[in-house]
Amino acid sequence: MVGDGGKFPQQLIFENVSPATRLLEKRRQMYEVQDALEAQKARFAKDEEQFKKREENLRARDLHLQHQLIRFNKFLQDNEAKRRRAENRSAEEQLQIKQKDDEIRELEVQLEDLSRQCVDLDEEVKRNMKYEEFLERAKEYSDDFSEIQDLLTRYETLEAAHRDLVRSQALSKSRNEEVRQEFQNYQKESANEILGHTTMTASLQSELEASETLRQQLQLDAEEATHGDSEQSLFLGKIIMSVENLFLRCTSRESIQHATELEGVPASRDDEVGDAEDSPADKAQKAIRQLGVIQAYLKDFKDIHEQLKREKRSHENAGLVRPGQPEDDKYPEPTFVYVQESRGAQHGGSSEASGSRAVKGVDGGMSQRVVQQ
């Protein structure tokens, strides 16, 4: 069944028929179905056309309704605007009525005040009539004023001059007060400045006294340092002379010559101009080199003494010398006493002299001070 009114042809069933018959039957059924479809398409096209017409009618009606709705909304808006304008105008008129009522009341109050003022002025005019009569009599007795207005003008002039004088007096008084205040402030500032300068003077005086005390102390320290330097110089000179004496005594022996070690030492700039112009440091360096030579001599003497002891013991062991037998060529054994000197190292009279020792020789019978590095 196709659509609402069309029906598909019923399929015929033939048993035991030829294929051509079946093909013809199939074609017939196909033609019938095709006709039914064509009829249904025509019906559908007709229905579609009707539906389009109905849709166009509905769309036109909808547009008409929309136009009507727009006109109605515009009408409502206009009515609302008119109502608001009417309400605003009514409110404004009510406000104006209220303002006018207030103005009327104010004017009535002003009228009452002016009426009372007019009554007061009438009473004042009546009271001031005696002054007018007085001015009339004053005009008659004076030749300078022919009218009452001249008297009033003169009074106003004198009153203005009086006001100017009072104002000038007030200004002068205010200016005088300002000048007096400035003078007092200046006196206070001057007093403070004088006090500050006095304090500064006292402070500078105390600094001056402290500087004088420091100068005196430094002068005493300088004198003590000078005295110490002179003592150190004297002490250094004695040491250098002692070292020179020991050096000469050691080099006077021709059997041992260690003094040739000093020949390879380069001479200083002060040695080139002479011994008289040598500085204490150069002299100390020279004394140190001489002490090295003296040390070498002492080591040789010690080695010689040890060798003599060994030879003596070997002779005693060999029976050549009896024990306790004195020897004619034997020298007394020297003794060495080392005394630490602290006085010369404290002041630093010479950077080379860090300590001192006293060397006493029994064979020489005299003591010498030896400075060692």
KOLDOZA-165587 format. One line per field, with one value per residue (C-alpha): residue number from 1; residue in one letter; chain; x, y, z. Coordinates in steps of 0.2 Angstrom, whole numbers. Example, Ala and Ser with C-alpha at 12.3 -4.5 7.8 and 13.67 -1.06 7.14 Angstrom:
<vexvexs>
resi (1/2)
resn (a/s)
chain (A/A)
east (62/68)
north (-22/-5)
up (39/36)
</vexvexs>
This chain:
<vexvexs>
resi (1/2/3/4/5/6/7/8/9/10/11/12/13/14/15/16/17/18/19/20/21/22/23/24/25/26/27/28/29/30/31/32/33/34/35/36/37/38/39/40/41/42/43/44/45/46/47/48/49/50/51/52/53/54/55/56/57/58/59/60/61/62/63/64/65/66/67/68/69/70/71/72/73/74/75/76/77/78/79/80/81/82/83/84/85/86/87/88/89/90/91/92/93/94/95/96/97/98/99/100/101/102/103/104/105/106/107/108/109/110/111/112/113/114/115/116/117/118/119/120/121/122/123/124/125/126/127/128/129/130/131/132/133/134/135/136/137/138/139/140/141/142/143/144/145/146/147/148/149/150/151/152/153/154/155/156/157/158/159/160/161/162/163/164/165/166/167/168/169/170/171/172/173/174/175/176/177/178/179/180/181/182/183/184/185/186/187/188/189/190/191/192/193/194/195/196/197/198/199/200/201/202/203/204/205/206/207/208/209/210/211/212/213/214/215/216/217/218/219/220/221/222/223/224/225/226/227/228/229/230/231/232/233/234/235/236/237/238/239/240/241/242/243/244/245/246/247/248/249/250/251/252/253/254/255/256/257/258/259/260/261/262/263/264/265/266/267/268/269/270/271/272/273/274/275/276/277/278/279/280/281/282/283/284/285/286/287/288/289/290/291/292/293/294/295/296/297/298/299/300/301/302/303/304/305/306/307/308/309/310/311/312/313/314/315/316/317/318/319/320/321/322/323/324/325/326/327/328/329/330/331/332/333/334/335/336/337/338/339/340/341/342/343/344/345/346/347/348/349/350/351/352/353/354/355/356/357/358/359/360/361/362/363/364/365/366/367/368/369/370/371/372/373)
resn (m/v/g/d/g/g/k/f/p/q/q/l/i/f/e/n/v/s/p/a/t/r/l/l/e/k/r/r/q/m/y/e/v/q/d/a/l/e/a/q/k/a/r/f/a/k/d/e/e/q/f/k/k/r/e/e/n/l/r/a/r/d/l/h/l/q/h/q/l/i/r/f/n/k/f/l/q/d/n/e/a/k/r/r/r/a/e/n/r/s/a/e/e/q/l/q/i/k/q/k/d/d/e/i/r/e/l/e/v/q/l/e/d/l/s/r/q/c/v/d/l/d/e/e/v/k/r/n/m/k/y/e/e/f/l/e/r/a/k/e/y/s/d/d/f/s/e/i/q/d/l/l/t/r/y/e/t/l/e/a/a/h/r/d/l/v/r/s/q/a/l/s/k/s/r/n/e/e/v/r/q/e/f/q/n/y/q/k/e/s/a/n/e/i/l/g/h/t/t/m/t/a/s/l/q/s/e/l/e/a/s/e/t/l/r/q/q/l/q/l/d/a/e/e/a/t/h/g/d/s/e/q/s/l/f/l/g/k/i/i/m/s/v/e/n/l/f/l/r/c/t/s/r/e/s/i/q/h/a/t/e/l/e/g/v/p/a/s/r/d/d/e/v/g/d/a/e/d/s/p/a/d/k/a/q/k/a/i/r/q/l/g/v/i/q/a/y/l/k/d/f/k/d/i/h/e/q/l/k/r/e/k/r/s/h/e/n/a/g/l/v/r/p/g/q/p/e/d/d/k/y/p/e/p/t/f/v/y/v/q/e/s/r/g/a/q/h/g/g/s/s/e/a/s/g/s/r/a/v/k/g/v/d/g/g/m/s/q/r/v/v/q/q)
chain (A/A/A/A/A/A/A/A/A/A/A/A/A/A/A/A/A/A/A/A/A/A/A/A/A/A/A/A/A/A/A/A/A/A/A/A/A/A/A/A/A/A/A/A/A/A/A/A/A/A/A/A/A/A/A/A/A/A/A/A/A/A/A/A/A/A/A/A/A/A/A/A/A/A/A/A/A/A/A/A/A/A/A/A/A/A/A/A/A/A/A/A/A/A/A/A/A/A/A/A/A/A/A/A/A/A/A/A/A/A/A/A/A/A/A/A/A/A/A/A/A/A/A/A/A/A/A/A/A/A/A/A/A/A/A/A/A/A/A/A/A/A/A/A/A/A/A/A/A/A/A/A/A/A/A/A/A/A/A/A/A/A/A/A/A/A/A/A/A/A/A/A/A/A/A/A/A/A/A/A/A/A/A/A/A/A/A/A/A/A/A/A/A/A/A/A/A/A/A/A/A/A/A/A/A/A/A/A/A/A/A/A/A/A/A/A/A/A/A/A/A/A/A/A/A/A/A/A/A/A/A/A/A/A/A/A/A/A/A/A/A/A/A/A/A/A/A/A/A/A/A/A/A/A/A/A/A/A/A/A/A/A/A/A/A/A/A/A/A/A/A/A/A/A/A/A/A/A/A/A/A/A/A/A/A/A/A/A/A/A/A/A/A/A/A/A/A/A/A/A/A/A/A/A/A/A/A/A/A/A/A/A/A/A/A/A/A/A/A/A/A/A/A/A/A/A/A/A/A/A/A/A/A/A/A/A/A/A/A/A/A/A/A/A/A/A/A/A/A/A/A/A/A/A/A/A/A/A/A/A/A/A/A/A/A/A/A/A/A/A/A/A/A)
east (0/8/2/-16/-26/-14/-12/2/-4/-4/9/2/9/10/17/24/25/39/52/46/29/37/47/31/23/37/37/18/20/34/24/10/21/29/11/7/23/20/2/9/22/9/-2/14/18/0/0/17/10/-4/7/18/3/-3/15/15/-2/4/20/10/-1/14/21/5/4/22/18/2/13/26/13/5/21/25/8/11/28/20/7/20/31/15/11/29/29/12/18/34/25/13/28/36/20/18/36/33/17/27/41/28/20/37/41/24/27/45/38/24/38/48/33/30/49/48/33/41/56/46/38/55/62/47/50/69/65/55/69/82/72/80/97/91/85/102/111/100/104/123/122/115/129/143/148/159/143/129/120/117/125/141/141/137/151/163/158/160/177/183/175/185/201/198/196/212/221/214/219/236/238/233/245/259/256/256/272/279/275/282/299/299/297/310/322/319/322/338/343/340/349/364/364/364/377/388/386/390/406/410/408/418/432/433/433/447/456/455/461/476/480/479/490/503/503/505/519/528/526/532/547/551/550/560/574/573/574/589/597/594/601/616/619/615/628/641/637/638/654/661/656/663/679/680/676/690/702/698/699/716/722/716/724/740/744/753/751/732/725/706/706/707/689/684/693/679/665/660/663/648/646/651/667/672/672/682/680/676/660/654/636/632/624/639/650/639/639/658/659/647/659/674/665/663/682/684/672/683/699/690/685/703/709/697/702/720/716/707/721/734/723/722/741/744/733/742/759/753/747/763/773/782/776/772/755/754/771/769/773/784/774/757/746/732/715/704/686/671/657/642/632/615/614/596/599/605/591/577/580/585/599/605/595/610/613/600/609/626/638/653/668/682/698/710/725/722/717/703/685/677/659/655/639/632/618)
north (0/17/34/36/30/20/2/-9/-23/-40/-52/-66/-83/-95/-112/-121/-107/-102/-89/-78/-78/-74/-60/-52/-54/-45/-31/-29/-27/-15/-4/-4/1/14/21/21/30/43/46/47/60/71/70/75/89/95/94/103/117/119/118/132/143/140/144/160/165/161/171/186/185/184/199/208/203/209/226/227/223/236/249/244/245/262/267/261/269/286/284/280/295/307/300/303/321/324/318/328/344/341/339/354/364/358/363/380/382/378/390/404/400/401/417/425/421/428/444/445/444/457/468/467/470/485/491/491/498/512/516/515/527/539/539/542/556/564/561/568/584/592/590/598/612/613/613/627/637/633/638/655/658/653/662/647/636/642/625/611/599/609/605/587/586/594/581/567/573/574/557/550/558/551/534/535/541/527/515/522/522/503/499/509/500/483/488/493/477/467/477/475/456/456/466/453/439/447/449/431/425/437/430/412/416/425/410/398/408/408/389/387/399/389/373/379/386/368/361/373/369/350/354/363/349/336/347/348/329/326/338/328/312/319/324/307/299/311/307/288/289/298/284/271/279/280/262/257/266/257/240/244/249/233/223/233/229/211/210/219/207/192/198/202/183/179/160/161/174/174/193/189/184/202/206/198/209/223/240/252/269/277/267/275/292/287/280/297/298/280/279/269/256/253/253/240/229/231/226/211/205/207/197/183/184/184/169/159/163/157/141/139/142/130/117/120/118/102/95/99/90/75/75/77/62/52/56/51/35/32/36/51/63/60/64/81/87/105/111/126/132/129/144/145/140/155/155/163/172/177/191/196/215/221/240/242/231/241/258/251/263/252/239/228/227/215/209/210/198/201/190/190/182/177/178/196/202/214/212/216/217/208/211/196/196)
up (0/-5/2/8/-8/-19/-18/-25/-37/-29/-34/-44/-40/-55/-52/-66/-78/-91/-87/-101/-93/-76/-84/-92/-75/-67/-80/-78/-59/-62/-74/-61/-47/-58/-62/-44/-39/-53/-46/-28/-34/-43/-27/-16/-28/-26/-8/-7/-17/-6/9/2/-1/17/23/13/20/37/34/28/43/54/46/48/66/69/61/71/87/83/80/96/106/98/104/121/122/116/129/142/137/137/154/161/153/161/178/176/171/186/198/191/193/210/214/206/216/232/227/223/240/249/239/244/262/261/253/266/279/270/269/287/291/279/287/304/296/289/306/314/301/303/322/319/307/320/333/321/317/332/324/308/318/326/310/304/319/316/298/303/316/304/288/281/278/268/267/279/266/268/286/282/269/282/295/282/278/296/299/285/290/308/301/291/306/317/303/302/320/320/306/315/331/322/313/330/338/323/324/343/341/328/339/353/342/336/354/358/342/346/364/357/345/358/369/355/351/370/370/355/362/378/368/357/372/380/363/363/381/377/361/372/384/370/362/379/381/363/366/382/372/358/371/379/362/357/373/370/353/359/372/359/347/361/366/347/346/361/353/336/344/355/339/330/344/344/325/326/339/329/313/321/321/305/307/303/291/290/287/268/269/270/254/243/251/240/248/251/244/260/261/245/252/268/285/293/283/286/293/309/299/288/303/311/295/295/313/309/295/307/320/308/306/325/326/313/324/339/331/325/343/350/337/341/360/357/346/360/372/361/358/377/381/367/374/391/385/376/391/384/396/415/421/430/422/417/400/396/381/387/388/401/394/391/399/390/400/390/397/389/386/385/385/367/360/367/359/342/340/326/316/316/335/341/357/365/374/384/381/394/390/404/393/388/405/398/393/376/371/356/345/336/323)
</vexvexs>
